[in-house]
């Protein structure tokens, strides 16, 4: 049985505190399920930003997209996440990964060892275990069984871990991956997860809505392939039909997008959210 659609925005910057909280309220008003915050040294500290967003909303879930395990102390992180779950009234989701391409530089700036690929994947597992243990042993958390865990990945190591541990899997594919190309990592995950595959919520981040690329895309990369699955074009009904087909064929039901495109995708959210 297909999972219901839900939608999230990814945001991590604002000119001031009022603008940040306004972003959270606007996402909730538009019908988005989650506000997801990146974990970089160039964006707001994710746990602080999530706490502020939760304080000014009532239904919006808050999550990380995604925590870089290599520069986190797992027990301390788990303790802080349990507190955030309490302060948000049980609206926490935890995304964790082995580190994006620039994470090694951030780790160096923080004075943290980055480790090999295998060590970083092992650290992701440690973080997940610590988070679940902290929630199980806490009397203040709302989600006593632990928050939903998102793992971002597309390679065999991360997908194998996700098959065992994740509630949500975000497909961390290249920007030019076609819809047909999404079948590769989905198939790998399906094979690794076995019967558990049907319990996993599959997610994908859209990079562009409509014909205009976001302003941060370099000039030389402003004409991506029309076949790129991360670009959604057409009328709201046409875009909704594309997402419906992807849910039917691939199981993708949790769609995220940059906050820059929150209003552009809102008509599709209205058509599909909860359906």
Helices and strands as residue ranges (DSSP letters): E 6-10, H 17-29, E 34-37, H 46-55, E 61-64, E 67-68, G 69-71, H 74-87, E 92-97, H 103-110, H 117-136, E 148-153, H 156-165, E 168-171, H 182-193, G 194-199, E 201-206, E 208-209, G 219-221, E 231-232, H 236-250, E 252-258, G 259-261, H 262-272
